[in-house]
Amino acid sequence: MALAQNITVIPARRKVGTQKSTERVQKTRVAAYCRVSTEFDEQESSYEVQVEHYTSFIEGKPDWTLAGVYADDGISGTNTRKRDEFNRMIADCEAGKIDMTSAPLSAERVPHSLR
């Protein structure tokens, strides 16, 4: 039996016609992590920009909900021991409160020990 030469792939849709979904789709709980490594005044705006960026980015996704903003201000990136908010975020991930974390604006926001 010969197979058809032309195959058309029709992508699935969430709703077809007038069908109403009886299941409520849970939004992905996304957390934002922001960090500024020094306490210099010129970096304060970087911290504020990160918080604003992540908040608007996550809230702009219809399938996402903001699970929280975790922020360490003036903390070194050499390790995570003194980064209380980072550790709280990891604990919330492990407890099932967060489905996904936002990506850092740059690799410098990721702890050196995790690179």
DRENDO-1510 file (C-alpha; in Angstrom, 1 decimal, always signed):
<recs>
REC; n; res; u; v; w
REC; 1; MET; +0.0; +0.0; +0.0 .
REC; 2; ALA; +1.5; +3.3; -1.1 .
REC; 3; LEU; +1.5; +6.3; +1.3 .
REC; 4; ALA; +0.2; +9.7; +0.2 .
REC; 5; GLN; +2.9; +12.1; -1.1 .
REC; 6; ASN; +1.3; +15.3; +0.3 .
REC; 7; ILE; +0.6; +15.4; +4.0 .
REC; 8; THR; -0.9; +18.5; +5.6 .
REC; 9; VAL; -0.3; +19.0; +9.3 .
REC; 10; ILE; -3.2; +20.8; +11.0 .
REC; 11; PRO; -2.1; +22.2; +14.4 .
REC; 12; ALA; -4.3; +21.7; +17.4 .
REC; 13; ARG; -6.4; +24.6; +18.7 .
REC; 14; ARG; -7.4; +25.4; +22.3 .
REC; 15; LYS; -11.0; +25.9; +21.3 .
REC; 16; VAL; -12.8; +24.9; +18.1 .
REC; 17; GLY; -16.0; +26.5; +17.0 .
REC; 18; THR; -18.4; +27.1; +19.9 .
REC; 19; GLN; -17.0; +24.4; +22.2 .
REC; 20; LYS; -16.5; +25.7; +25.7 .
REC; 21; SER; -13.7; +24.3; +27.8 .
REC; 22; THR; -14.9; +22.6; +31.0 .
REC; 23; GLU; -11.4; +22.4; +32.3 .
REC; 24; ARG; -9.7; +25.4; +33.8 .
REC; 25; VAL; -6.2; +25.8; +32.5 .
REC; 26; GLN; -3.7; +26.6; +35.3 .
REC; 27; LYS; -1.4; +29.4; +34.5 .
REC; 28; THR; +2.4; +28.8; +34.9 .
REC; 29; ARG; +3.6; +30.4; +38.1 .
REC; 30; VAL; +6.7; +32.3; +37.2 .
REC; 31; ALA; +9.1; +34.0; +39.7 .
REC; 32; ALA; +11.5; +36.8; +39.0 .
REC; 33; TYR; +14.9; +37.1; +40.5 .
REC; 34; CYS; +16.7; +40.4; +40.5 .
REC; 35; ARG; +20.1; +41.3; +41.9 .
REC; 36; VAL; +22.6; +44.1; +42.1 .
REC; 37; SER; +26.0; +43.1; +43.2 .
REC; 38; THR; +27.1; +46.5; +44.7 .
REC; 39; GLU; +25.6; +49.3; +46.7 .
REC; 40; PHE; +26.8; +52.0; +44.4 .
REC; 41; ASP; +24.1; +54.6; +43.5 .
REC; 42; GLU; +24.5; +54.1; +39.8 .
REC; 43; GLN; +23.6; +50.5; +40.2 .
REC; 44; GLU; +20.4; +51.3; +42.1 .
REC; 45; SER; +18.6; +52.1; +38.8 .
REC; 46; SER; +19.8; +48.7; +37.4 .
REC; 47; TYR; +18.0; +47.0; +40.3 .
REC; 48; GLU; +14.8; +49.0; +39.8 .
REC; 49; VAL; +14.9; +48.4; +36.0 .
REC; 50; GLN; +15.3; +44.6; +36.6 .
REC; 51; VAL; +12.2; +44.5; +38.9 .
REC; 52; GLU; +10.2; +46.6; +36.4 .
REC; 53; HIS; +11.3; +44.5; +33.5 .
REC; 54; TYR; +10.6; +41.1; +35.0 .
REC; 55; THR; +7.2; +42.2; +36.4 .
REC; 56; SER; +5.9; +43.6; +33.1 .
REC; 57; PHE; +7.4; +40.8; +31.1 .
REC; 58; ILE; +5.8; +38.1; +33.2 .
REC; 59; GLU; +2.5; +39.9; +33.6 .
REC; 60; GLY; +2.4; +40.4; +29.8 .
REC; 61; LYS; +2.2; +36.6; +29.2 .
REC; 62; PRO; -1.4; +35.5; +29.2 .
REC; 63; ASP; -0.5; +31.9; +30.3 .
REC; 64; TRP; +1.8; +33.1; +33.2 .
REC; 65; THR; +1.1; +34.5; +36.6 .
REC; 66; LEU; +3.7; +36.3; +38.7 .
REC; 67; ALA; +4.7; +34.0; +41.6 .
REC; 68; GLY; +6.7; +36.8; +43.2 .
REC; 69; VAL; +9.8; +39.0; +42.8 .
REC; 70; TYR; +12.8; +37.8; +44.7 .
REC; 71; ALA; +15.5; +40.4; +45.0 .
REC; 72; ASP; +18.9; +40.6; +46.6 .
REC; 73; ASP; +20.4; +44.1; +46.8 .
REC; 74; GLY; +24.1; +44.7; +47.2 .
REC; 75; ILE; +25.0; +41.0; +47.5 .
REC; 76; SER; +28.0; +39.5; +45.9 .
REC; 77; GLY; +27.6; +36.8; +43.3 .
REC; 78; THR; +30.5; +34.6; +44.4 .
REC; 79; ASN; +28.1; +32.2; +46.2 .
REC; 80; THR; +24.5; +31.8; +47.3 .
REC; 81; ARG; +25.0; +31.5; +51.0 .
REC; 82; LYS; +24.3; +35.2; +51.8 .
REC; 83; ARG; +21.6; +35.6; +49.1 .
REC; 84; ASP; +18.5; +35.2; +51.3 .
REC; 85; GLU; +16.0; +35.9; +48.5 .
REC; 86; PHE; +17.7; +33.6; +46.0 .
REC; 87; ASN; +17.6; +30.8; +48.6 .
REC; 88; ARG; +14.0; +31.6; +49.5 .
REC; 89; MET; +13.1; +31.3; +45.7 .
REC; 90; ILE; +14.9; +28.0; +45.5 .
REC; 91; ALA; +13.0; +26.7; +48.5 .
REC; 92; ASP; +9.7; +27.9; +47.0 .
REC; 93; CYS; +10.6; +26.0; +43.8 .
REC; 94; GLU; +11.3; +22.9; +45.7 .
REC; 95; ALA; +8.0; +23.3; +47.7 .
REC; 96; GLY; +6.1; +23.4; +44.4 .
REC; 97; LYS; +5.1; +27.1; +44.7 .
REC; 98; ILE; +6.9; +28.1; +41.5 .
REC; 99; ASP; +6.8; +26.4; +38.1 .
REC; 100; MET; +9.5; +28.5; +36.4 .
REC; 101; THR; +11.9; +31.3; +37.1 .
REC; 102; SER; +12.7; +34.2; +34.8 .
REC; 103; ALA; +16.0; +34.2; +33.0 .
REC; 104; PRO; +18.5; +36.8; +34.2 .
REC; 105; LEU; +19.1; +39.9; +32.0 .
REC; 106; SER; +22.8; +38.9; +31.9 .
REC; 107; ALA; +24.9; +36.0; +33.0 .
REC; 108; GLU; +26.3; +38.2; +35.7 .
REC; 109; ARG; +23.1; +37.8; +37.6 .
REC; 110; VAL; +23.6; +34.0; +37.8 .
REC; 111; PRO; +25.6; +32.8; +40.9 .
REC; 112; HIS; +29.2; +32.1; +39.9 .
REC; 113; SER; +28.9; +28.6; +41.4 .
REC; 114; LEU; +26.1; +27.8; +39.0 .
REC; 115; ARG; +27.7; +28.9; +35.8 .
</recs>
